[in-house]
Amino acid sequence: MKKRNRLLTALGMIPKYQFELPSAGNEIRHSVTSSAADEAWPSRVTLIYNQRLLGIADSEFRRRGLYASWSFIGCMIFIAAFLFFGSMPFLFPLAPYWIIPFIGLVTLPSAAAFLWLAKQELKGYAVYPVVFNRSTGKVCFFSIVNGKPVSYPWEKCVYCVVPKRSGGPEGSYYELRGYVLNEYYGVLDSFSIGEEAINPARRSKEFVERWFACHYEYIRMFMTGEDIGFLEPPNREDYVSLKPSFKQSMTLVQPKAEPKSILVKFLFVFINIVIFVPKVVGGAGHYFCCKYCKVPQWSQEIIDECGPEIVLSNR
């Protein structure tokens, strides 16, 4: 793996097991035929849904723009520090002029590093959609190898719940990922499906496994030709857009909760005050990425196979 990818993986900007299967101890594998859960519900990052197609965003979509926005703020802080401390010789006669290059050596490389991190995120797509075609039994996604659209049969993919990154005090992050393997069980390609999940307890994977099993079961039943008439279609809140308002971006980054208890409502008011600034920063980054980042373009072959409704635009 390139040094750049190793660095971005360490920072959490690239999912941990994007290019390789995790060890057996970290892997929760779902079968493409047998039931994975007693219940099934749609993902809350749904892009398309009809009787033939199910389009879902990648697990990074909710946090897309987060690194760019915080990196930009970090860059501005270091530039402001350089301007403030670098101007001291002009404001205070006793301050030596050698302090200007010294402060520059300390602050400007850090500012450049933050700009580089922001650029790495903005170079990517606004969303990495995965389309499940019930009619053809194909899974269409954008390759992690060269970014081009590809499609594989549903049965040829392996679906696993894998660690995504190690979190801080909040716990560890997991995602549902599909893998295309060669005859030696090496990873040819992979794609992320739906939302990420956090294991706050750091004790067992039962919560994470149950959460993803219900989402995966919805996809499995959709793709294996079973009767899906009794399944609830995605709600309005389950759909995401590449043309969100700023308010919608903030809500997507930090979903609203609707507690019933008065005491819990007051607690949530306090929590919302505390996280207001991170919510605005994350929402601004997501809004900017959705509006100005590139949107992946499907090949004409896949469009003909799935239909024009899979074409996405942020303009």
N, C-alpha and C positions, 0 to 999 in steps of 0.2 A: 504494500500500500504506500502511496506517495506520502512524503512528509506533510504536505498540505492536508491530505485527508486524515492523517493521524492526528494532526493538531485540531482540525475541526471536529473530529470524533471525540477527542478529549474534552473539548469545550461544549459538546452536546449539540453542535450544529449539524452533524451527520449522525443518524442513528447507529448505535453500537454494532448491530449485527446486520447491517445493510448488505454487506458483501460476503458474509459467511454464515453458516448455521451455527447456533450456539452449541455448547456442550450439552449432553443429554440431561444433566442435572438442572439446566436453566431453561429447558425447552418444554412447552406444553403443546403437543401436536394434535390437530383436529383431523378427523377422517373426512374424506370427500363424499362418503356415502352414508355412514351411520350417524345417528342423532348425536348432537353435541350438548343439548340442553333440553329441559322440559318446556322452556319458554323461548320466544323469539321476538325481538323488537328491532326496528330499523336504527341505523346510525344517525346521530345528530349532526352529521356533516354530509348529508345527502345532497347530491347535485341534480340527479335525474331519476325519475321513477315512472314506469308505466308497465304494461303487461309483458313487454319484451325486454326492457332495459332497466338496469339498476346502476346508477353512477354514484360513486362515493369519493370524497376527497381524501387526501392522505392524512396521516396522523399529525403531521407538522402544520397543517393548515391553520388551526386555531392560534398557534403561536407565531405564524409567519409574520415577519416584520419586527418581532420582539428584539432580536439581536441587533438589527439595523438601528432601531430607535435608541436603545440604550448605548450602543457604540457611538452614535452621533452625539449624544449628550456627553459621554465621556470625552470625546474629541474636543467639544466646545469648552469643557472644564479645563483641560490641559492647555488649550490655546489661550483661554482667559488668564490662567496662571502665568503663562509666559509673558503676556502683555502687561500684567500687573507687576510682577517682580522684575521683568526686564526694563520697565520704565523707571525703576527706583533711582538709577544714577542721574536721571534728568530731573527728578523731583527732590532728591536729597543730595546735596553736594558731597557729603562724606561717603556716599556709597560708591564702591569701585566699579569701573566699567567692565572689568572681567566677569562680573556677575551675569552679564547679558548672554555671552556664549555658554556659560555654565548652566544657566536656567534653560537655555535652548536645548542643550544636550540632554537634560533631564525630562523636559516636557514634550518637545516636538516629536521625538521618536514614539512616545506613548500615544500622542494624538494621531500620528500616521498609522500606528498599529490598530487603533480603534476604527479609523477610516477603512483600513484593509478588511477588517471583520465585517463592517457594514456592506462593503462592496461585494464580499463573498455571498452574502445573503441576497442582495439585490440582483446579482448575476443569474440567480435561479429563476424558476417559473413561479408565478403567483400561486399555482395549485398543480398538484400532480394527480390527475383524476384516474380512477380505475373504473372501467365500464364492464359490467357482467351482462353478456348477451344470452338471454334465456333461449332464444330461437335457435342460435347456432351452437350453443354450449361453449362459447369462447370467452376468454378474459382478455380485455384490451387495456394496455397501460403503456407508460413511457419508460423506456429502458434506463436503468441506472448506469449502463455501460457507455452509451453514446447519446442518450436523450431522445432517441427516435421512437415513434409508436410501434408497438409490437402486439401480437395476439397469440395466445396459446390455449389449447383445450383445457377446460376446467379440471379434468381428471389428471392432467399432466403436472399440475401444481401441488405443492405441499404447503399446508397452512399451519403456522405456528404462532403461539404467543411467546414473544421473546423480550428480554430486557432491552430497553431503549437507551437509557442513560441512568447514571446514579444521581439521585436528587440530593438535596440537602436535608434539613430537618424534616421536610414534608414527606420524604420517602423516596422510593425508586419508581421510575417510569417504565411502563411496558407498552407494547403495541402488538397488533395483529398483523403479521406479515406473510405474504405469499412468496414462495420460492419456486423457481424453475431449476431443476437439477439435471445434471448429465448422468451418464451411466455409472460414473464413479462417485455419485452423490456430492459432486462439487456444484457450487452455485453458479449457474449461467446468468441468472437475472433474478430480481426480486422487486416486490412492490408493497407499499404500505396500504392498509385498509382501515379507514375510519379513524376514530378518536384514539388518543392515548389514554392510559389509565394510570393512576398512582396507587401504590400499595402503602398506605400511611402507617400500617402496623409494623412493617418490616419483620414480620414473624412468619407468615405463611402466604402462599399464593392463591388461597381459596377464593378470596374476594375478586382478585384479578381474573382468575380462570372462569369464574361464574359470569363476570361482566362481559368478557369477550366471547364466551360460549353462546350467550344469548344473541349477541350481534352476529356471530358466525352462523348460527343456526338459521337466522333469517336469510342470509345469503345462500346457504346450502340448500334450503328448501326452494328458494327462487330458482336456483340453477339446476337442480336435479329433476325438474319436471313434476314435482309434487303439487298437490292442490294448495294454492296460496290464497284462496278466496277468504279464508277465515283470518288471515294475517291483516293487521291494521296497516294501512299505508302510512308513509311518513307524515307526521303532523307539519303544520306550517313552521313551527319552531325548529323542526329537524332539517329544513333546507338551508343551505348557505349560498351566498351570492358573491360574484366577483365585482359587483357594483354596489357595495354596501354604503350606507350613510355612516358618518363618524360615530353616531350613537350605536348603530348596529355593530360596528367594529368593536367598540368597547364592550358591548354585551356578549359578543362572541368570545373575546379574550377572557372575560370574567362573567360567566353566565349568571343571570339573576336567580335568586332563590326566593321561594314564597313560603316562609314559615307561617304556621297557624297560631302558635303561641305568642302572646303579647310580649312575654319576657324575651323570647328568642328574636322577635322582631326588633326590639330595642338593641339586642346584641348585634344583630346584623347591621343596624344603622351605624353603630360604633365601628364595626369591621369595615364597612364601606367607606367611612371617613379615613380610616388608616390606609386602606389600599387605593384611595382615590388617585393619587399621583401615579403609582405603577399602572393602574387601569387606564389612565389617560395616555401615558407613554406607550403602553402596549397597543392600545386602540389606534393611536396615531400611526405607529409602525405598520400595523395590519392594513389600515386604510390606504396608506401610501403604497404598500406592496400590491394590494388588489388593484389599485388604480393605474400604477405605472410599470409594474413588472411585466415581463413577457407572459403570454398565455400559450401553452403548448398547442400545437396544431396537429390534428389527426391526419393521417394519410388519406388520400381519396378512396383507397381500397377499403379502409376501415369505415369511412363515412358511408360508402355505398352499402356496406354490410350491416351497419347499425342504424343508419338514418341521420339526417341533418341535425336532429335535436342534440346530438353529442357535441356539436361545435360550440365552444365556449368563447366568450368575449368579455373584456373588461372596459370596452369603449361604449 
